[in-house]
């Protein structure tokens, strides 16, 4: 497994986190950002994961650009 494959894997993981809808999917399971920030448990592992999900949702435009770059490189290189 090369570095390029590893970067593609991280990009796929970031895409998966970016498409999670907080209102429909995360909030009914208690994984909402407001629940964690209200309890003050942002230092826990659950709080850190929710913060990561929230951060990737704000970085959707750079993710789109990275996806386009990856697609173009895959098309050119075969």
Secondary structure, 3 states (H helix, E strand, C coil): CCHHHHHHHHHHHHHHHHCCCHHHHHHHHCCCHHHHHHHCCCCCHHHHHHHHHHHHHHCHHHHHHHHHHHHHHHHHHC
